Amino acid sequence: MNKLILSTLLVLGLSACGQSETEQQAKAFAALDHQAAVLQGHQWYKNEEGIVVRIHPDRVNAIFADGTEANVAIPADQFYLSIAPWATYTHPCGNHVPTGCTGELIGKPMHVSAVDINSGEEVLNQMITTQHDGFIDFWVPAQRQLAFTFHYEHPELGLLEAKEVLPTFQDSRTCITTMQLVPMERT
């Protein structure tokens, strides 16, 4: 009988430690700023602890294996876009999950530009390299319509281009998996 009680106390004690560790992780996550919370999500990519991070237009949300949640607010004037340009395959997505979403082109150099279609302001114009998950993260102004263009020199398909106007409003997608790279139109 004493062994059963001791075993039960040990299991309960270990469970309490696990909950307290999760609570500590959740509190530490909630204390981050929005950009650091996204970076933490990337560090938990395909983690074995069952942690899922999802980025909504207004917040970065972490859900831990025991169901504990933590949120970090995104400032109203900023918007997060994670874009995975693709040539041959993609997946449907609405809100980016840096702990699990995977794009086709990993570690590939591309040129990206983004222009506000209402003001004509150039928001981005640079060379980038896709991340470990095949996506590229951007912090852009909120409440805009941005015309994104990607150019990529594919080793087999040649020079490819993807274009799409992406809104950055409270009901907009944060995970963009719809930008297919196709051969450029020659003029």
N, C-alpha and C positions, 0 to 999 in steps of 0.2 A: 504494500500500500504506500509506504514512504517513497519507493522508487517512482510510482505513478504520480504522486503529488510533486516530487522533485522534477520529474520530466515535464509535467504540466506547467509548473512555475518557470522552468527554463524556456519552454516554447513561448509562453506569454511574455516573458522578459525579452526574448529575441524579437518577438513581434512588435513590442513597444519601441525597441531600439530602431527597428526598421521604419516604423511610422515617424518617429522623431527625426530620423535621417531624411526621410522624404519631406517632412515639414520644413526642415532646415534648407533643403534644396529649393523648395518652392519659395521660401522667404528670400533666399539669396537671388533667385531668378527675378522675383518681383522687384527687387531693389536695383536691378540693372536699368540702364537707359534703353531706348528702343533699338538703337543700332547694336549695342552689346548683346541684347536679348536675341537678335537675329544671328549674330556670330556664335552665341552659345548654342543655338539650334543647329547650326552647321557642325559644331563640335560633337553633337549628339547624333550625327548622321548614322543611320542604320545601327543604333545602339542596342545592346542586349538587355538594357534595363526596362524597356517598354515605354520610354519617354517619347511623347509625340509633341512637336512644336508646330503650330499653324499660325500663319500670318494673315490677319484680317486687315481691312482698310484702316481700322481705328486702334488695333491692338495686336500684340504678339502674345499668343496663348500657349502655355505649356501644360500638358496633362501627364501626370506621372502614373506609374503602373497601378497604384492603389486608388486612382481616381482623383487624387489631390490636384487642384488646378492653381495656376498662377498667371497673372496677366500684367503686361507692361503696355502702357498707353503710347500711341504714336501721335506726335504733335499734329494738330489739325491742318497745319500748312505744309505737311510733308506726306508723301505717298511712297509706298514700297512696291516695286515691281520686280519680279524674278522671271526672267525670260529665258526660254530654252529654244533657240532657233534649231530647226531640224531639217534633214535632207531626206531620210527614208522612213523614219518612224517617230511616233510621239505618243502621248497619253492625254486623256481629258483631265482638266484640273480647273479649279476655281480660286481657292485660297492656297497659297504655297505652303508646303510642308517640307522644311529644310532637313527634317530628320528622315525623310523617305523618298521624296520626289527625285527622279533620275531622268535626265535628258540624254539624247543620243550622242552629242558631240562634246566629249570631255577633254579639257585642256587644249582647246583649239583657238588660235588667234583669229579675230574678226574685227572689222571696223563697224562702229555703230554711230548713228546720228539720230537726234530727236529734235523736232521743231514743233513749237506750239502753233497749232493750225489757225488760231484766232489772232495772235499777236505777231507771228512770224519769228519770234525769239528762238534762237538756237540754244537748246538746253544741253545737248550732248553732241560731241564730235571728237571721237577718239578711237584708238586701237584698244581692244580688250582681249582677254583670254577667258574662255569658259572655265568655270570652277570645277571642283572635284565631282560635282553632281550633274555637270552638263548645263547648268544654268548660269546666268549672269544677274547679279543683284544691282538694282539702281534705287537710289533715293532721289525722287523727283518732286517738283512742286505739285501740290494737291489742287483739285478743282480745275484741271486743264484737259485738253484733248491734244495728245502728243503723237505726231507722225514719226514712228520709228522706222529706220532702215538699217539693215545689216548686210554686209558684204563679206563673203567667205570664199577663199580659194580651196575648193574641194580637190583632194588628190586624184580622184577619178572623174568627177563631173565638171571640173573647171570652175570658173567664176560664177558664184551663186549669189542671189539677192533675196531678201525677205522684207516685205513692207506691211505695216499695219498701223492704223490709228488706234491708240490706246487711251481710254479715258482714265482719269485719276480722281474719281468721285467716291463717296461713301458706299456706293453699291457696286463698285468696279471690282474686277478680278485682280488678284495680286500675283497669280500664277499664270504665265502666258506660255501656252504650249501649242499655239495656233499659227506660229510664224514659220511656214515652210520655205526653205531656201530653194529657189528654182533658178534655172539659167537666166542670166540677165538679158533683157531685150536690147538688141543692138540698134543704134540710131544712125 
